[in-house]
Amino acid sequence: MPTSVTEYTDDTTTEPTEYPDETDETNPNQLGYIPYYYNENLTEAEKNGQQTWYFWTGGNEKFFRDQAKSTDGEVDFFSLVDARPADDSLPHNPHLQRNNRFKAIGMINDPTCEAATEPDEYGLWIDKCKDPHSAGIMGARKFPNPNFNPATWDVAQYYQKGSQIEPPYRIGISCGICHIAFDPLKPPADPEKPLWENLVSALGNQYLKEGALFGANIPDNDFRKQVLNTQQPGTSDTSRIATDHINNPNAINPIFNLADRPRVEEVMNDGTTRAVPHILKDGADSVGVALASLRVYVNIGMCSDYWLTLHDPLLGRTAQKPFDIEKAKAECEYWPKTEARMADAEAFLKTLIPMHLKDAPGGEAYLTKDATVLERGKIVFADTCATCHSSKKPPAEIIADPEQTKQWYRDSVLSSDFLDRNFLSDDKRYPVTLIGTNASRALATNATEGHVWAQFSSKTYKELPSPGTLTLENPFNKDKPINFEVPDGGTGYYRTPSLISMWAIAPYFHNNSLGTYNGDPSVEGRMAAFQDGVEKLLWSEKRDGLKSIKRTGEETKLQLRKLTVSVPKGTPINLLANLDPRNTPRILQRKLESDLGGKIAGSLVPLVPKKVLVHTLLKSNQSPDFIEDRGHAFAADLSDEDKLALIEFLKTL
């Protein structure tokens, strides 16, 4: 029978609601609490999709429990929701308080919950929530652990013994943990105490510090912790678990105008041709929205009993095998359950519309009142940006004529309906050799032939030619640039990102490295980040350049098979983070033993700044691209006046 919840108060409404328990079949689509005013204008299908987006985990709570055990508690979401006070601290528990979650790790507290005032029956300080499955954080869901044994449970022993003792709950995550964000049109008065009205479904949480989720219990002198510490806020490294050995965290995308997203014809793996969107930064998820969405669920732990047989999670010491969709359909309990939800989830996401600065509190003050300046900005956008950053295109009969095409774009951008149903992207792939931004995300290999996501990328993607050679700055010797030949077979491309509501989502680029992160979700804070980011976008000389290179903050150690290496403070993170451990340790060991004249296994080896070793590391590096904020210099030839006018138009998107 449903568990009754008699009242909920968020300072805006009081209402009754019910939550079905695990076995209730009368309303299988109701998974958690959402205020009625969030969905009063939605269809039944859209409401069901909303429930999926906010609450459906696809069974990944089992996966994250298994990861806590296999990593001896280094990756343990359970410890993050146990918000015990400092005076009741335990070793190896982060002790992250509810009133510090946003500041510390960018997580958004569930408005339905309140901080625990005392430990529960298991000695845990987990938020008290009206929703029985809420773990206190938006997108984090709590489920009974079927392996829990009350007779052997001891909370202190749990944290001291590497999470090998089974806890009373498993913690799973939904899409909402990354995508639910603060509403730029209704920012919270206190980010640690948001109301439901302060939340939006899919702007993308640009304040999320994902590295803290994966490394809370890793010591600071471990090189892996340095990798996580330098991950940009608001990014997710989607190839961290099924690793491609490239450190490539990428911005969590906002989702707007999904129904108007362009489709591009691609040859599928069965030889048929379909018009599909290019999903992910490199456009690798190119087999349709439904399968792309299912792949995301697998990547966050659905079907883990099968998925984990295809790769070595986190470490990647063995070669990947492709995930077989038909096998998953037949054997994975949650595949058909999740697949059945995807049409409704897509229907819900199609309801999400742009958020305009003019509608934000005080937003009008940031917009120009000079119609001449705004018109000039529109013309600059038409001439410089619209060919890529508009889903509205000129008719085929005039594309061959540059002058007619130019005039068409000007007329289109100047029209009053230009932004209506415009995805502000052509969704096409372009070579990184043309775009010029940091190449690491474009070099990801998981969707290429023979790798884990091969069945989720089109034949067209897997047959893409190499875009050529990248000439990259060498942080160890500026006089010897690095020439890197981009492999063929899919890697080396970025799809055009949408510019919808870009005033609210700075910093920029695929890695959130262009512009200053200030952690401030107010309109004033967002506009300060926008101004800094957009100026660096248009004036390359204002960028950080060499200062944007990620470096270790202290001396650390890294285990490379039999080698234990000492990594000095200030070492570029990606010198080591972009190495394939299946090959690099043997190459290094042979080189070191040749130089030192003896066996070195088991000894502590300093890697840098030995010049010969640096050369070996660069040669073995899968993405020797260290500068994070370079590229996209398409506005370089614009006058300052045109750039300033363009900024005024970009504020209105």
N, C-alpha and C positions, 0 to 999 in steps of 0.2 A: 504494500500500500504506500501511497505517497507520504512523505514526511511533511507535515504542515508547518509553515512559517507564518506566524500571525501578523507580523508587522516589520516593516523596514523603513528607516528614516535616513534620508541623505540631505536634509535641510531644504529639499524642494518638493518632496511628495511623501505621502504615507499610503501604503497599499498592501493588500494581502497577496500572497502568491504561494505556490506549492512547488516542491521538487520531487520528481519521481525517483524511487530508489533504483538499485542496480537491476532488479528483476521486473520492474513495472513495464508492461508492454502497451499500456494504454496511450502513452505519449512518448514514444522512443526518441523523438527529436528534441525534447526539452532536456538539455544537459546541465543547465546552470541558470543563474538569475541575471536577467537584463530588465531594466525598468520599462514599463509599458510604453512610456513616451519615446523610447528609442525605436520602437517598431510598429507604432500605431498606423503608419502609412505604408507598411510593407505587406506584400502578398504572403500567403501561407508558405509558399516555396522560399521566398526571400527570408522569412523569419527562420525557417529551418536552416537555411544557409548561414544565417547570422549565428545561430547556435553552434554550427560546425566551426565557423571561423574563430569564435571566442573560446570554445570549450573542448572540441574533439581532439583527442590525443592519438587516436589510432593504436592504442595499446602500448605507446612508447614508454609508459611508466616501468614496464619490465626491463626494457633496454637500459634506462638510466640507472636502475637498481643494479643491473649486471655490470655497468661501467664503474659504479662506485666500488664494487667488489674487485674487479679486475685491475683497477688503478690504486688499490689500497686507500681509497677515500680521497684521492687527489681530485677526482671529478665526482662531486657529491652534491646534487641539488638539495637533498634532504637537509644538509647542515645549514644551507642558506635560509631556510624557512624556520629553523629553530632559533628564534630571536631571544635567547635567554639574556638577562641583564648581566652587566659586567661583574656584579657582585655574586653571581652564580655561575661563573665561567668554568669551562672545561677545556683541557688541552685539545688542540686540533679542531676546535669549533670556531668559526669566524666571529661569532657573537655579534652579528649584524642586526642592529635594532631596527624596528619598523620605522622609527622617525629619522632614520639615516639611510634608508635603502636607495632613495633617488640620488642623493648626493654621492654615495659611495659607489653604486653600481648602475645607476640609471634605471632601476626597476620602478614600475608604477604600482603603488599599493591599490588593492581592491577596495573601492569605497564601501563595499558591503561588509567589510571586516573592521575589527578594532584590535589593538594590541592586547595580548594576554596579560593578565594581572597576576597570574600565578601559574605554576606548572600544572600540566594535566596529569592524568593517572599514570602516564609513562615517564613523567619528569621532563616533558617537552614544553617549550614556550612557543607554541604555534598559535597564530592569530585566531581569534574567535570570529567565526564568519556565519552569516545567515545561510549562505550556500554551503552545504556540507562537503562539497568537493573542492571548494576554494582553498588554496594553500596560502592565501593572503596577498598574493601577487597576481596581477592580471596575466592570464595565460598559463599560470602554474596550477596544476590540478592534483588533488590529493585522493588516493585510493587505498583501501585496506590491503595490507600485504599478506597474501595467502600463506607465506612461509614464516610469518611471525609466530614466535613461541613466548607467551607471557612469562612462562616459568624461567626462561633463561635470559630475559631482557634486563639489561643494565645500561642506562644512558651513558654513564661515564666510560664503561667498557667499550661501548659502541665507538666513541670518538678515539679511544686509546688504541684500539685493535684494528685500525684500518678499515672500519666499516664492514668487517666480516660477520658481525652479529646482525641478524635480520631485524630491522626496525618495524614498528607497527604500521607504517605507511610507505607506499611508493609514491614518488612525485613524477608526474608526467607534464609535458608541455604541449600547448596548442599553438597554432599560427599566431595567436594573439600575443604571445610573450615577446615577439619581435615587432609586430606590426601595430598593435594598439598603442596609441600615442596621446599626448596632450593636444587638445583642440586649440589651434592658433587663434580661432575666433572667440574662444571662451577659455582663456588660460587660467590655471588654478591660482588661487590666492596663496596657497602653500603647496608646493609640489609633493611634499610628503603626506599631505592630507587632501587628495583630490576628491571632488564630487563626481558622480556619474556624468553630469553635464560638461565636465572638463575633459572628457575622453572622446576620441574618435577611433574608428575601426581600423583604418589602414593608411595612416600618414607615414607610418614607419617610425619606430622609436629612435630618434637621432641621438638620444642621450644614453642608450643602452651601452654598458661596458661589458661586452660579452666575454672578454678575457677573464674577468673576475668570476664568471660563472664556471669556467673550466679550470681555473687555477687558484682558487681560494686557499687550498691547503698545500700548494707547492712552495717550498722555501725560496726566498729571494735570490739566493746564491746558485740556484739552478737555472741554467740558460733558458730552459723552456718557460720559466716564469717571466724572464725578460721579454720573450716573444709576446706573451700574453699582455704584459704591462704596456707594451708599445702599440697594441691594437687600437686603432682609432675608435672613439665613441661613435655609436650609431652604425657600426658595421658588423657583419657576420662573415666568418670564414666558413663558407659552405662546403669546403673540401678539407675540413680539419679532421673529421672522423674517418671517412673514406678518403684518406689523404693522397694528394698528388705531389707532396713534398715541395710545395710552393706556398710561401706565406702570402696569402692574397685575400685578406678581409675586404669585403665590399659593402657599399652602402645599402641599407635596407630600404627598398624602393617604396615610395607612396603609390597608391593605386587609385587612379581617377579615370573617368571616361573610358572604362574598359570596353564597352560596347563599340566604341569608335577607334579602338586600337587597330592599326593597319594589319592586314594579313599578306603574307608573301608566299608565292607558290614554291613548294619544295618537294623534291622526290623523297618519298618515304622508304623505309627499309624493305617493304614488300614490293617496291617498284611503282606504286601508284603515286599520283601527284595530288597534293592538297595545299590549300591556302591556309597558312598557320601564322600565329604571332611568333616573334623571336623573343623568348623569355630567357631570363638571366642576362648578365652583363655582356656575355659573349654570344648570346643568341643560341646557345647549345640546346636548350629545351625547345625543340622545334618539331614536336609531333602532336601539337594541339594542347589546349588549356587543361583538359581533364587528365591526360597522362602526365603533363608537367606538374600538376598539383599532386598527383599520387606519388610522383618521384620525390617531391618535397617531404611528404609524410614518411616515406621510406628513409630519407636522409636524416630525419629527426627521430628514427627508431622504430617505425612500423615494420613488421615482418623481420624483426631483428634476428630471430633464430635462423632464418635463411640468409639474410643480408650479410651477417657477420662471417658466413662461410666463404664469402667471395673476396674478402680483403682482411688485412691486419689492421684493426682500428687504431687510429692515432699514430701508430709507429710505422706502418707500411713496410714491414720487412719482407713481405712476400708480394708477388705479382698479383694484380687484381684479375678477377673474372667478371664477365658481364652479368648483370642482374637479368634473369629471365622472367619476363612478364607473365607468360603462360604458366610457368611453374608457380609463381606467386599467386595467381588466380586460383590455382588448384589446391595449394597447400597452406597459404597464409590466411588465418582466420580473419584478420582485419582488412585484407585487401578488398574483398567484395563489400564489406560493411562501409569502408571508406569510399570506394568507387560509387556506391549508391548515393552518397551525399554530395558528390562533386557538382552535379547539375544545379542543385539548389545553392551550393556555395558560390558558383559562378553567377547565378542570378542575383544573389545578394551583393556581390562585389560590383556588379553592373549598376547598382543604385548609387555608388559613391561619386560625388561631383566635386569640382574644384572649390577651393577656399580662397576668396579674394581679400586682399589687404583692405580694400574699402569697407569690408564688412566686419573688420576686427576693431576692438575698442581702441580709439585713437588712431586708427589706420589712415584715415583721410589726411592727417597732418603730414604723412610721409609721401603723399602723392602730389605731383606738380599740378599747379593750377594754370600753367602756361600751355595753352593748346598748341602753340607753334612748336615748342620743345617736344611735346608728346607726339605730334605728327612727324617731326624729324626722327624721333626714336623709332617709330613704326616703319618709316622708309628704310632706315639703317637695318632694322631687323629683316625686312623684306629682301634687301640686297645682299645681306651677309649671312643670315641665319636660317631663313625660312625654307630653303631647299632641303635641309635636313630636319629642322625643328618645326615642321607642320605636317599634319596628316592630310591637309587639303592641298591637292596638287592640280597643276594646270592640265587642260585637256591634251590628249595625246597628239592632236594635230598641230600644236604650236610648240611642243617641247624642242623640236629641232631648231627653232628660231630663237637665239639668245635674247634678242631685243623684245620679242613678244612675250617670252617667258618672264623676263625681268619686269615688264609692265604688268603682267598678270599677277605676279606676287605682290607688287606694290598695291594694286587695286584690291587684292584679297585682304592684305593686312590692314589697309585703311578702312575696309568695310566694317560696319557696326556688328556684324555677326561672325567676324573672323575667329573669335575664341569659342563660339558655340560649337559644342561637340567636336572640338579639335584636340587630338591627342598630343599635339605639339611635338611630334616625332614621326619620322617616316618608318621607324622600327627596322631599318636595314642595317646589315653588318658592313663595317668599314675597316680596312686594314689598320693595325696599330702603327704601321710605318707612316700612314697619313695622319692619323689622329695625334700621335706623338705623346700620349699620356703614358704613365707608368705601365709597363707591359705585363706585370705579373698575373693579373686576373685573366688577361687575354691568352696567356700561355697555359692555363689550366687544362689538364689532360683527361679528366674523368669521363668526358662524353666522347672521346675519340675511340676508334676501332679497337676492340679487344679489352676496353676498360669498363669500369663498373656501370656507367650510365649509357653505354653504347646503344641500347635499344630505345633510349629516350631522346636521342638526337637523330636527325634526318640523315638520309644518305647524302643529300646535298651538303650538309655540314661536314660530314666525315670525308668528303672529297674536295674540300676547299684547298686551293693551292697555297703554298707559302707566300706570305706577303712580302718577303724579301729579307734584307739584312737591317738590323737596328745598330746604329752607332751610339753607344752609351758612355756616359761619363765614368771614368775610373776613379773612385774615391781614394785610391792608394797612389795613383800616379796620373796627374791631369794631362801629362804629355803623351800618355798611351791609352787612348780611348779603347773601349771594348767593342769589338765587332761581333754581333750575335746573330746567327742565321736562324730565323724563326722556322720551326718545323712545319711541314704541311700536314694535311689530314684534319683540319678543323681549328687548330690554334692560330692565334695572331690577329683576332678580329674583335671589335667592340660594336654593339648595336647602339643606335642613337638613343640617348635617354630623353624622357619627356621633361619639358620645362614647366609643366603645370604647377602652380603655387610655389614657384621657386623662391619667393620671398620668405617662405616659412621653413625651408629645409636645408639651409646652409649648415656646415660647409659643403663643398661641391667635389666633383669628379667621382669616379666609380669607387674611390677609396676614402671619401670624406677628408681628403688631405689638402684641399684648396680652400684656404680661409681659416680663421680662428674659431675654435670651439670654445664657447663660453658657458655652456650648461644652463642657460637661462631661457625657459619656455615662455616668458612674457613677450608681448608684442615688441617692446623696446629691445629685449634681448635678441629676439629673432632678427630684427632689423639691423642691429649692430653686427650680427654675424653675416647677414646678407650683404651689407655694405662692404665689409672687409673681403668677403669671398668674391663678390662680383667685380670689385676693383682689381683683385689679383687675377681674375679671369681675363679681364680686358687689358690690364697693364702687366705684362709678364715680369717686368723689372721689379714689381712689388712683391714677388713671391719669395719664399724662403730658400728655394734651391738646395744647396748643399746642406743647409741646416735642417731640411726636411728628412734627411736620411735617418732611419731608425737605428739607434745605437744602444748598446748595453749600458745600464746605469751604474753597474758595479762589476767587480771581477766575479766570474761565474765558472761553473764546470758543466761539461756536456759529455754524456756517454755515447760513444759511437762504436757499437759492438765491443770489441776488446780494448778499444782506446778510450781513455779518460782524458779529455782535453781541457786545458785551462784557457778561458776566454777573457782577455783583459777588458777593463772598463773602456767604453768608447768604441768597441768593435761594432761595425755595421751588422745589425741583426741578420739581414738577409744573406750575408756572406756564408752563414752556416745554416740558416733556416730553409734555404732553397736547394739543399743537397739531398740526393737520393741515398739513403743509408744502405741500400743494397749494394752499391758500388763504391761510394766515396771512402769508407773506412779502409778498404783494402788498398786503394790507390794511395791514400795518405800513409798507411803503415809501411808500404813498400818504399815510399819516398823517404820517410823518416829513418827507417832502418838502413837505407842506402847511405844517407847523409851521416848518420850517427855510428854506423858500423856495427850494429848489434840489434838484438831483439828488444822491442820496447813495450810489448803487450803487458798491461797491468801497471805501467808507470804513468805518472801525470805528465802530459805533453803540452807545452805552451804552443799554441797554433799561430798566433800573430803577435807581433808584426814581422815574423820571418818572411822575407820577400819571396823566397822560393815556394813556401807553403801557400802564401796568398795567391801566387800565380796558379798553383795546382787547384786551389779552392775555386778561383774564378773560372778556370777552365771546366770544372765539374759542375758549375752552378747552372741550375735549370732556368733561372731568371736573374741574370746579373744586372738588374735595373734597380738602382738604389735610391734615386731621387724620386720622392713620392708626388710632388706637385708640378711636374713639368708637363708640357704639351698643350694641345688645343689652342694654338696661337692664331686662330683665324681672324681675330680682330686687330692684329698687329699693325695693319696699315691704316686703321681708322684714325681720324683726328681726335684730339681730346674732347672737342665739342660734340662730335658724333658719339663717342663713347658715353659721355654724360647723358646725352639724349636717349641713347639705347637703354641705359640703366633705368630711366624714368618709365620706359615702356615695359621693361622686364618686371618692374614692381606690380604691374597690373595683371600679370598672367595668372 
